[in-house]
């Protein structure tokens, strides 16, 4: 069973990151904020994804 430990940790991290991503987008959408507009394109989802991904990389342990 210890062979599946890295897979289990990766799955839990992916589920947690997905939940944080969708909750952040839900809060941004419900707040009425228009988001980041760049040449007519809404880049809010990309910005939130980058922040969640970057924080996940920073939280990586030894």
Beta strands, then each sheet from edge to edge (+ up, - down):
strand 1: 37-38
strand 2: 41-42
sheet 1: 1+ 2-
end
